[in-house]
């Protein structure tokens, strides 16, 4: 407990059962012993006070035993504790000497976040944690009902690792609901949930018998007060405050209901000294921070008088204190007391919010002074990086707190500040934007329809960035279906709906929605002013981009739609608007990837570089670098590819973009898989590719786990891509059963959204797998199935399926069929395929050489010279004599076959 004299004296009674459980947890070593306790109870039941009692009792261990405990609660309500790194820093802050190296790397990571440095930072934290010297390490968390996804990540990912290096790590926590995580991987026993009940009559008697209360009440009165208060500590404290103010306990008991009793106790604070009453009510409104300087500023007191008032408040049960660097002797109300004042006092005492608005206006100026002070501190050239980071974090917190009062003082002006802040943090992680959005959510009942629409739009963007596509779509549908919503926001909602449906695998729904509403844009463009036309050209481009993406995910050519989208954006007058640049860049990246798939890498690189020049948006930059990485990897420029992928992951880490990281992991996995395969092309000496295959497996497994464990990506095309890649990885290592399993999973997903290209591709991959496994019957069946489905003639899929059939026919000595399929396989291999990733020049040459080697091997296996010459002549006669793609591959192959067969082709 805190020994500061400004802390109000708290009387702790009872809770023997809970205290005993805590002691047993620390002293027991049985396998089924809990490693964590969670206190669950509604507000005002003494949860936080019990946590402090646990902290105090951790000192009383048997001789020779020591415990390190986070004495400052890690309160999950605070923004800084809503991320995994925020929690790690909160733990490190309490054991500073052992975490010096972590602090240094933490600052470096904040300056340039990327996946590799984040992983290193976490490893450093684990090493520092491992060096803590104690029999027990106890981490204490409060307000777990506010646990964010970022905080959950700590419990799922880091906590098992901390338990591994320090097995005697324990968790104690408290919240209004049960602990929000059912199980934590690698930790066998769940955290034990303890519902906290009200104090018993005997415990309340103990409370009143404390010397510091000095109130003489009969046992019957105490029993009645216990019944009325339901033993809630917050109300027991209010009873004491009321009786100390010379109220008659009999009057309190005249109430007819528990609710009326509660109301009387809360309203009783208005009977206090007028000055104290006003300060307490101000505290209920200015609860985020309140100290003697704020009190002096708002009520025009000297700091000395303000300090005296705050000291006098310490006698009340519902006042508590805390100390922070930038404000001293800060006091606050118990959170339940704030709720009670809101319910029972504000409507009558300040029905028009006059006082609260005036206080809000005054505290805004106070925040401005604090922010100015921090800005001055940041100009100090001798400031260490750690200090600068701490000041910046405090500055962000102040700006957000100030926003709350701006919104309260004037919702219209506050909304403008909110929108400005949201836009300023456009490139910030979604967690930062979510915290800003939360401030506006406090005022939903005061928002105009236009403001509500903007709030809904921003909320949906957060869900989208978290890959929670169903939640995003739920909100976007509200905007799209509301005809009172501005046509601009409806247009944004339509494009985002199509994107989210596509990302989650509901691609038919995406294309159906798009096709039904294509005329929406033209209709609005015709009737809007020039300013609104600009918005509609922009949104029309975004819409066409989303539709192009949906088409690509169905195996259709999206290039025409992407080019049309760019044309729409080029109609925007006064181009230079940052949002337009983001849209433009996003379309260029999609176009670049589509061009790469058909081998037009020069144009693809141009569009990627153009996108990078256009914007600083981290998500867009991450996507651009990812595509550049793919182009470099497919062109066998591995060093350049690694640099691009590193930049992509750094951008995605900065923005906390979940899907982006998954896509980068797939691309990295593909690069290492290809690199390994080129080393063991003959399907021998797999050890030569061991490191590459291990890296490929690591990245692809990360991607699969990511997409499988998010509800809205369990059937996504991204997961289908990851399945295909990891299937290829296993096939190349001769693990055919595992490969077949992943190809089947990818095929099932592709069938769901009618991507015939991917379905056919998976059938030919299955055919190859079965062939190498020795199951020629299934191999032939899958290859023929691939050809039957592949009616759109995706040339390279046809080529691979025909190669399997050619091999099987050859082994069965059906030579005419074998060489007919071999010939078609080569023709389709050389053709430019708009749906293939094999058209970059280096890959194309390598694969062409592979096909030539394969066909020549068929001739080498023919011992009959007449047959060899016969089928060589067949291939010479039936290969195209002219290649419309200006490619020498056909001609070269004709000459090659002729040379080994002694045939005069007449070709020079």
N, C-alpha and C positions, 0 to 999 in steps of 0.2 A: 504494500500500500504506500501511497505517497506521504512523506512527512512534512510537506510544505504546509505552514500554518494557514495558508489561504484555502486549503482544501477543506470543505465542510466535513465535520466528523460524521462518519457513517457507522451505524451500529449493525453488526452482523450477528444474527441469531439463527439457530437451527441449521438445516441443510446437512444434518449428520450423515444421512444416507449417501448423499452425493459426495461428501468429503471422504467418506470411507471408500467409495468406488475409486476415487482419484488415488488414494493411498494404495489400494490394492493393485491398481494398474501399474504403479511405479515399482511395487515390491514383488509382484508376481512374475514368474518366469515360465509359466506353463504355456503350451502351444496354443491353447484356446483363449488365452487372456486377451482382452481388448488392447489395442495400441492407440486408441483414441476415444475420447468422451465428447459427446455433443449435448449441450443443454438446450432443450426446446421449450419455449413458453411464449405467451403473448406479451405485449409491452407492459412494463411496470412490474414484472414478477421478480426482478432481482438477478437477471441472467449475468449482466456485466459485473455486478458486485460479487457474484459467486466465482467468476473467472479470476477476479483480483484475489479472492480468498485462496483459490488454488495456487496462484502465484506466490502468495505469502507462505502457504504451507509447504511449498517446494523447498524452502530453506530448512525444514525440520526433518531431513532425512537421517537415517541411522548414521552413526559415526563412521567416517571413512567414505561416505557416499556424497557425490556432488551432482548438482543439476544446473544446467544452463537453460534459462527460460526467457522468452521474449516478453519482458516486463511491460513494454508498451504494446498494447493489443494491436494486432494487425486487423484493422477495421475495414471490412470489405465494402463498406459504403463509400469510402473515399476513392476518388478517381484514380489516384496513384496506385491503389491496391487492386485495381481492376484488370491488371495485366500480369502476366507471369513474371516479367522482369521487375515490375513494381513490387511484387511480393518478395522476390529474391533480394532486392535492395533493402526492403524493410527488415528482413532477417539480418542482412549484413550490417545495417545501421546499428544493431544492438550488440554486435560482437565485432566492432570495428577493427580492433588490432589484428585479428586473424584474417581479415578480408582486404588487406591493403592492395594486393595484386588484382583482386576482383574489381576494386574501384577504378584502378588505372585502365583496365580493359573495358569497363562499363562506359567510361567517358569516350574511349576510342570508338566503341560500338555506336554510341549516340551520334557521333560525328559522321560516321559512315556505316550505317547498318547493312549487313549482308549475311546471307545464310552461313557462310563459313566462319565469320567472326562471332556470330551468335552461338554457334555450336561450341566454339573455343571458349567463349565467355561462360557458357553453362558448365563446361568441363572444369574451368578454373574455379567456379563457385563450388562445385562438388569437392574439388581438392581442398579448398579452404575449409569447407564444412567438415571434411574428413579429419582435419587437423584440430578440430575443437576437442578440448580435453575435459570430459565429464562423464559420469556414469549414465546420466540422462540428459537428453536435449528435448526441451518442451516448446512447441510452437503453438501460440495462442491466437485464435481468430475470433472475431466478433462480427455480428450482423451478417451471418452467412446467407440469409434470404436474398441479399443483394449480390451474391456471387455471380460474376460475369463469366462469359465463355473464356476470356483470357485467364481468369483466376482458376477456372476448372482445369485449364491446360496445365497449371502448376501441379494440381493434385494428381492428374492422370500421368503426366510425363516426368516431372522432376521429383516428386515425393517418393516414388518407388526407388529412385536412384539414391536419394538421400538416406532412405531406410537401409539400403544395401551397404553403404559405407559407414553408417552409424545405426546399427540395428536398434539401439535403445532410443530412437527418435519417437516422440509421442505428440499427438495432436489433442488439444482441447479447444472447443469452440462453442459458440452460442448463437442462436437465431430464433426467429419467430416461427420458423417451419423446421421440419426434419432436415438433417444434413443432406444437401442437394445432390450428392453423388452416392449411388448405391454400392458400387464396388470399385476398387482401385486395383488395376492389374499388378500382379506379383506380390500383392499384400493379401494374405489369406483371410484374416478376420476383418469384418466390417467395423466401422466406428460405432461404438455403442451409443444409441440414442436414449437420452434421459428426459422424459417429460417433467417439467418443473411445476409443482403444484403450489397453491397459496400457503402462507404460513399457518401452522396449527394454532389453536387457542393458547396452548401452553407456550409456544414460541412467541406469540404476541405479548403474553404476560412477561416473558423474559425481556422483551424489547422495552416494555414500559418500566421495568424495574431497573433499567440502566441508570447510573448516577447522573449522566449528562442530560437525562430527560427531566428528572425531578417532578414527575406528575404522579399524584396518588389517586388511583382509580380503583373502584371496587371490582371484584372478580366478575360480578354479573355484568357490569358496564363493559368490561374488556371483552367478555364473551359476545355481547351484542354487537360491539364495534367490529369484532373479528368476522361475525356473520355478515354484517352489512358490507364490509370491505372485501369479503371473500378471501381475506388473508393476503391481498395484493400489497407488496411492500411499498409501492408508490403511494397507495391510499393510506397505509398505516403512517407513513411519513407526513402526509397532508393532515391526518388527524392530529398528530403531535403539533404541527405548525399552527393548526386552528386552536387547539387547547392552550398553547403558549400565548396566543393572542387574546386570552381571557374569554374564549367562547365556552359555553356550557355544554358538556357532553350529552346531556339529556336533550338539548335542542337538536343536536346532530341526529339523534335517534328517533326524532319525530317523523322522519321521512317515511313515506309509504313503500318506497321501492329502492332497490340497490342503485338504479340509475339516478334517482332523485338525490340519494345520499352522495353519490359521486359528484353530481352537479353542485350541491351545496358546498362540498369541500373545495372544489375548484374555484367557484365564485367567491369563496371566502378570501382569496388573495386580494380582492378589491377592497377589503376592509382593512388592509394593512396601511401603514403610513403612506400617504399619497405619493411621496417621492419614490418609495420602494415599489409601490404598485405599478407606477408608470415604467420604471426600469425593468421590472419583471415582464411586463407586457411587451416592452421593446425587445427584450431578450427572446421572446417567443417568435418575434418577426425577424430579428437580426441574428438568428441562431448560428449562422455559419462561422462567424467570429465576433467576439464582443469583449472588449477590454476597457481599461480606464481611459485610454486615449479616444476610443470611439464614443464612450459615454460622455466625456468632456466635450467632444466635437458636436454631438447631437443635442445635448441639453445645455450647452453653453456654461459648463462648469469648469472650474480649475481642475487640473489633474490631481491635485491633492484631495479636493472634495470628492472627485470621482472615485479615487482609490478608497476613500473611507466608505463610500456607498457600497462598493463591491465587497469590502471586508464585512460590512454589516449583513450583506446578502448570504454570507457563508453559513449563517445559522439555519437556513432553510434546507429542508431535506431534498428538494428538487433542484438545487443549484450544485453544480460541480465545476471544477477548474482544470485547466490544462495550460501548459507553457509551450510556446513555439518561438522560433528565432525572431520572427518579424512582428510579433505582438506579445506583450507581457501580461501575465496574470489574467489570461483570458478565461472568462466564465461562460457557462452555457447551461441551458435547461436540460433536464432529463428529456429524452426524445418523446416519451409517453406524455410528459407534462405539456409539451408543445401541442401534441394532438388534442389533449383535453382542453387547453385554452382555445384552440381553434373551434372545437365543438360547442363549448359552453359560454365563451365570453365574447369572441369577436363580433358575432352578429348583433348583439345588444350594445356593446360598448363602442364599436367602431363600424357601424353598419355600412357606411359609405366609403370605408377604407381611408378616411381622411388622414388619420394619424400615421397609418402604415405607409401611405404614399409620401407624406412629408419626411418620415424617417428614411424612406428609400432614397429620396432625392438628396438628403444630407449625406447618407453613407456613400453614395456614388462619388461625391467630391472627396470623401475620405479615401476611397479606393484609388482615386486618381493620384492623390498625394503619395500613397504607398507605392504605386506603380512608377511614379516619377523617381522615388527614392531607389527602387531596384534598378531602374535604367541608369542612374548615376553610378551605382555600385558596379554594374556591368562594364562601365567605361574604365574602370581601374585596371591598368595594364599589368599590375602585379598579381591580379586575381588568378588563383589556380584553376585548372580545368574542372576539378571536382566542385569547387565553390561556384564557378560560373554555371555549371549544370544544375546545382541545387537552387541557385537564384532563378534560373530560367524555369525550372519546374514550379517554384513558388509563384512566379509571374503568371504562368499559364493558369494556375489555380485561382489567383486573384481576378484575372480577366473573366473567367467563367463565373465566379461568385458575383462580380459586379454586374454581369449580364442579367442575373436573376432580378436584381433591384431595378435595373433599367426597364425590364419587362413589367415589373410591378408598378413602377411610377407612371409609365405611359406605354401602353401596350403597342401603340402604333410606332412610336419612336424606338421602343425596345425591339420590336420585330425587325426594324431596319438595321439595328445594331447586330441582331442575331443573324440576319441574312448576310451581312457584311462579314461577320466572323466565320460563318459556314463557308463562304466563298474564299476567304483568306486561308482556310484549312482544307481547300479542295484536294490538295496533294498529300494531306496528312493521313495517317492510319485511320481505319474506320473507327477504332476505339476512341480517338480524339473527337471525331465528328459526332459519334454517338453521345459522348458526354455533353457536347454543345446542344445537340437536339433535345436531350433530356431536360435542359433548362426551359425550353419552350413547352414541353409536355406538361409542366406544372400549371400552365395557363390555358389549357385546351378549351375550357368553358368560356374564355374571354376572346377567343380568336374569331375574326371575321371568316366567312367562307373561303375567301382567297388565301388567308393565312393558313387555314386548316389544310387546304389543298397543298400548299407549299410544304407544310409539316409532313403530310402523308407521303409526298414525293421523296423528301429527304429520308424519311424512315425506311421507305422501300429500297432506296439506294444502299443503305446500311445492310439490310438483309441480303441484298444482291451481292455485295462485296464479301459477305460471310458465307456465300454459297447456300443461303437459305431461300431457295427460289420460290417455294410454295408461299412463304410469308411475304416475299417481295411481290409476288403476283396477286396475293389477296388484297394488298393495298393498291397496286396499280389498277386492278379491276374497279376499285371504288372510283378512281379518277376517270377511267375510260368510260364507265357507265353513267357518270354524273354529267348530264348535259349542261348544268350550270357552271361546271368547271371550265376554265379558259381552254380554248381550242389548242393553245400551245402546250399546256400541261397534258391534255388528252393525247396529243401527238407523241410527247415524251413517253407517256405510259404505254401507248401502243407499241412503240419500238422496243421498249424494255420488256414488255410481255413476251414479244417474239423471241428476244434474246434468252430470257429466263426459261421459257418453254424448251428452247433448243438445248440449252446447257443441261437441263434435267432429263433430256431424252424424249420429251413430248413434242417431237419435231412435226408430226402430222398436224397437231393442234396449232403449232406456230405458223405453218404454211397456210393452213385453213383460215386462221385469223387474219393473216396478211392479205390473202387473196380476196377476202370478203370486203376489206376496207381500203383497197388501193386508191379508190377515188376520193377518200377522205381529204387527202392533201390538196388535190386540184380544186375541189369545191371550196376549201378555205382560202387558198391562195387567191382565187378569183374575187373574193369578197372583202379581203383584209386590206388595211392600209400598208404603205411601203414598209413601215417598221415591223408590222406583224408578218408581212410577206417574207421578210428576212428570216424571221423565226421559223416560218413554215418551210422555206427552202432548206434551212438547216435541219429541221426535224424530218423532212422528206428524205434527205440524204442519210440520216441516221436509220430511218425505216428501211430504205433500200439496202443499206449495209446489213441490217439485221436479217432481212429476207435472203440476201446473198449467202450469209453465214448458214442459215437454215438449209438452203439448197445444197451447199457444200457438204453439210453433214448427212445429206441424203444421197451423196454420191453424184450430184449434178454439178455442171459447170457454173460457177458463180461470177465469172469475170465480167460478163456484160452488166450484171446488176451492180457490181462494185464501181465500174466505170460510170454508170448512170448516176450512182450516188455521188461521185465526185463532181459530176456535171451539175447536179442539184446544188451542192455546196458552193460551186463557183458562181452561182447566180446571186449569192448573198452580197449585198452592196456594202461598201466600207469594210471589206474583209480585214481581219486583224483582231477581231474579237476572240478572246482566249478560248471560249467554249467552242467556237467554230474551228479553231486550230485543233482542239482535242478531237472533235468529230472527224475532221479532215485526216488527221494523223491515224486515227483508228481505222478508217476505211483504207488508207494507204497500206497499212500493215496487213490487213486481210487480203488486199489485192496482191501484195508482194508474196504472201504465202501461196496463193492460188497460182501465180505466175511461176514460182519455184517448182510447183508440182508438175508443170509441163516443160521444165527445163529452161525457162527464160530468166536466168539468174541475174543477168546484168540489169534488166528492168526491175526485177524484184529488189535488188540491192539499192537501186536509185530510190525506190519508194520507201524503203526502210530508213534510209538516211534522211530523206525528206521529212518523215514522221518525227525523227529524233530532233531535227532542227525546229520543228513547229511548236513543241510543247515541253513543259517541265513536269507534266503529270506522270507520277511514278508508275502507275499501272500501264499507261500507254507506252512509256519508255521500256518497261519490262517486256512487254509483248514484242516491241520492235527488236530489242536485243535478242530475244528468244528466236525470232525468225532468222535474224542474221546468223545466230549460232547454228541453226538447222542448215542453212545454206552452206556455211563453212564446213560443217561436219560432213555433209553429203558430197562436198567437193574435196574431202580428205585433207582439209586445212585444220587439223585438230587443235593446234596451238591457238589459232585465231578463234576457233569455235569455243574453246574453254574460256577465253576472255569475254566473249559475248554472253555466254551462259552465266558467268560470274556477275556481269553487269545486270543481267536479267533478274537473277536471284536477289541481288542487292536492292533493286527497285521494288521487287515484290515484297521483300522484307520490310522496307520502309513504309510501304502502303498497307502492309498486313493483308495482302491479297491472296486468299487461300487457293483459289483455282489457278492463279498464275503460277504459284509455286509448284502445283501438281503438273501443269503443262511443261514447266522447265525440267522437272524431274524426268518426265517421259522422254523429252528431247535429249537430255544427258544420257539416260539409259540407252536410248537408241544409238547414240554416238559411240559409247563404249562397247555396245554389242557389235556394231559394225566393225569397229577397230579390232576387236577380238577375232571376229570371223575372218577378216582379211589375213590374219596371222595363221589360221588353221583351216585354210580353204579346203584342204583335202580331207577334212573331218578326221584328222589325226593330230597327235601331239597337242592335246588340249591344254597341257600345262603352260604352253607358250602364251596362251591367252587368259590364263587364270586371273591375273590382276584386273584385266579389262572386264572379264565376265563378272568378277566379284563386284566391281564398281557399278556395272550395268544392273546387276541384281539388286544392289543397295538402292539405287535411285528408282528403279521400276517398282520395287516393293513399297517404297515410300509413297509413290503415286497411287498404287493400288489401294494401300491402306487408307490414304487420304480420301479417295473418292468412294470407297466402300463404306467408310464410317461416317459419312455425311448423308443424312436421310434423303436429300434432294439430288444426290449425284450417284445413287446406287444403280441407276439405269442410264447414266449419261453417256454420250458419245466419247467423252474424255476417258471414261473407264474402259470403254470398248477398245480405244487406242492402246491403253496401258495393258489390257489383257493380250492383245495381239502381239505387242512388243515382248512381253515377258514369255509368251508362248514361243516366239522365235528364238529367244535366248535359251530356253530349255531344249528346243529341237536341235539347235546348233551344238549343244553339248551331249546330244544323244539321249536325252531324257524325254522319250517320245510320249509316254503316258501323261506326264505333266504338261507337255506342250499341247497335246490333244485336248486336255481339260480346259486350258485357257483359250484355245481357238474356239471351242464349243461355246464358252461363256461369251466371247466376243460376237460370235454368230447369232446367238440368241438375242443379244441386245440390238444388233444390226437389223434383225428381222422385225423387232418391235417398231422401229421407226422407218421401216421399208427402205433401207439403204442397200439396194441390190448389189451395188459395187462391193460393199464390205462383206455382204453375205457370200457372194461369189469368191471373193478373195479368201475368206476363211475356209470355204470348201476346198480351194486349191491348196491352202496351207495344210489342211487335214489330209489331203491326198498325198502330199509330199511326206508328211509324218508317217502315215500308214505304210507308204512304200518303203521308207528306210527301216521301218519296224518289221518289214517282211510280210505284211498283210496286203498282198497285191489285189485281192478281191475288193476290199474296202477302199484301197487307193484308187482303183479304176472307178468304182461307184462315186466317190467324192469328186474325182476329176471331171467325170461326165456331168455330174450335178452342177459343178462350177460353170461348165460350158453352157449348160441349158439355162441357168439363171442369168448368165452374163450376156444377155441379148443386146445390150447397148454397146457391146464390143469394146470393153476396157482391155486394150491390147495386151498389156503386160500380164494381166490375170489369165487371159486366154493362153498366152505363151507358156506360162508355168504349168497350167493344167495339161496343155498339149504335150509338154515335155514328159510328164508323168505317164501319160497314155503311150507316148512313143517308146519309152523305156520298157513298159510292160509288154507291148506288142512285140518289141524286138526280142525280149527274153523268151517269148512264146513262138519265135521264129515267123511271126506274121510281118515279113519285111515290107511289103508294099504299104500296109497301114502304118508301120513304124516310121518309114521315111516320109510318108505323106504328113503325118503329124509333126515329125521333126522339122520338115520344111516350113509348115505353118507356124510352128513355135518360133523359129528364127525370124520369119517375116514380122510376126507380132512383137518379138523382142526388140527389133530395130525401130519399129514405128514410134512416132511421137504420141504419147498417151496423156490426154488431159487429166487423167485421174491417178497418175502414178507419181511416186516420189523418186523414181529411178531415172529421171531424165536430166539430171545434172551431168555435165560432160564427163567428169572422172568416173562417176558411177556407171554411166552408160557404156563407156569404153571397157571398164572392168567386166560388166555383165555381158557385153557383146563377146569379149574374149572367152568368158566362161561358156557361153553358148557354142562358140566355134569349137572350143576344146571338146565339149560334150559331143557334138555331131561328128567330129573327126574320130572320136573314140568309138562311135558306132561303126564307122568304116573300118577302123583297125580290127574290130572284132569279127568282121566278115572275112572268112578264110577263102571263100570262093571269089576269084578275081573277076570272073564275068559278072557276078552279082554286084560286086563293088563298083565296077564300071557302069553297070546298068543304072544303079541308084544315084551315082554321081552325075550321070547324064540327065537323069530325071530332075535333079536339083538344079543343074545348070539351066535346063530348059524352062523350069517353072519359077525360078527366082526373078523378081522384077529387074528388067534391064536398065531402068532409069529410076532413080530415087527422087521423088518430087521434093523431098526435104533437103536436097542438095547434100546428102550424106553418102560417103563412099562405102558404107558398110556392106551394102548388097553386092556392089561391084567387086569389092575386095574379096568377099566370100566366094563369089563365082570363080574368080581367078585362082583362089586358094584350092578349091575343090578340083578345079580343072588340072592344076599343077600336080596334085597328089594322085590324079587318076589318068593323067596323060591324055587329056581331052583338049582339042583345039577349039576354043570358043569364038575366035575371031575378034575378041575384045582387046584393044590395045591398052 
